[in-house]
């Protein structure tokens, strides 16, 4: 499963893995945001989706079951970076909002920072390729690769 896109003027992307932060990204204080489940359901047919989170509110496992995706507890930025390296930087997209997401956002071939209901760290914003106002906006870019290619064009 792969999401492929060719932004004008930059190398083509072939995304096989989508790594999603939970707290402040997919959820607001541990509660899954409206619209996320429907988008993830469509994306699961296109790309491997995995939650990676420190799980501050203790709801990651329930959210993973709701979304029918794998979940891994990774609290530190280095741990998230190690997973991106293990899966292959050139095959990973990462969506997050926290300081502990910054290294993974920077390392992945596509890093999307979101400014969600819990805000965003300046480190995440600096390290991302794209910044979105919400996780649903970020997921929509992956579902409409023409819009994403327009954002990434050189």
N, C-alpha and C positions, 0 to 999 in steps of 0.2 A: 504494500500500500504506500502510495507516494502522492504528495501534492507537488506538482511541478509548476514553476513559473519562470518567465524570462523577462525581467525588467529591462527596458531599453538602456543600453550603455553599461550594464553590469553583468557579471557572470550569472548563468542560469542557476536556479535553486531547485533541489530535489529533496523535499522534506519527508522524512519517514517517521519522526518522533515529535510529538507535541508534549512538552513538559509544562504543567500548570501549577503555579503557586495557589494556595487555597485562601489563607486569611488576607482579606483586603483585596483579593483578586477575584476569586470565584464566589466569595462569601462576604457578608457584612456581619462582623462579630460572630462568626460561626454559622450563620444562616445562608444557605445557597441563594444566590441572586436570581430573580425572575428572568426567564429566557435562556439561561445557561444550559439547562438540561436538554432542551430541544436542539440547540446548536451543537452540543457535544454528541448527541445521538447521530446527527448527520456526519460530523467529522470523524467519528469512530469507523465509518466505512471507508474513509480516505487516508487515515493516518493513525498510527498507534498513539493513544492518549494516555498520559500518566500524571497523577497528582504527586507533587513533591512539596512537603510542607513541614514546618516545625510543629504544626497542629496546636497552636496556642489555645484554641477554644475546645479542643478535644472532639471535633466533629468530622475530621477528615475521613474516617472509615465509613461513616454514614453517608457522607457526600459521595464517596467513591462507589458505594453500593447503588445509590440513586442514579449515578451517571454510568454505571457498569464499566468502570475503568480500574486499572491498578493504582495503588497508592504506596508511596514510600516516605517514611518520616526522615526528613533531612532538615536539620535546623540551621546549620552553619553554611555560609556562602561557599566555603571550600568543598563541602559535601555535594552541593548542587553542581558545582563546577566539575567535580570528579565524575558525576553521572553523565554530564554532557560529553566529557572526554571519552568515557567508556562507550557511549552510544555512537559517537562520531560527531564532532562539531559541525561538519558540513551537512549532516542529515537531521539536525535538531532545530526546532523552533521552541522558544521559551517565552512564556507570558508571566509577568510578575510585577510587583509594586514595591517590594521591600529592599532594604539595604542588603539583606542576605540573598537576594536574587541578582544583584548587580553583576557578579562574576559570571554567572550562567548566562545572563542576558548578553553580556559582551562576547562571550566565547561562542555562543551558538551562531549558526549562519544567519538566523533571524531571531532577534530579540525584540519583543514588544512589551514596553512598560505601559501600565495603565494607571490612571489617576482615578481610583475608585472611591467608594464611600469611606474608606479608612485612609485616604490620601495616598501619597507616593513619596518614596525617599528620593532625594536629589541624586543619590548615587545610581539608583535604578534608571532615572530619567537620562542621566549622562551616558550610561552604558548601552542603552537601547538603540536599535535601528529605527524604530517607529514608536511613537507615543500616542495612545488612544485615550479618549475620555472615559471609556468603560470597557469592561471585559467583553460585553456583547459586541461592541464596535470592533474590538480586536478579533474576536471569533468570526465576525462577518467578513473581515478582510481575508481570512483563510478560506472562507467559503466562496468568495468572489475574487479570484486571483488577479483579475484585470485591475480592480481597484488597488490591490496591494502592489502590483507591478507599477502602477502609475505613481504610487507613493514612493517607491524605491528607485525610480528611474534616475539615471545620472543627470 
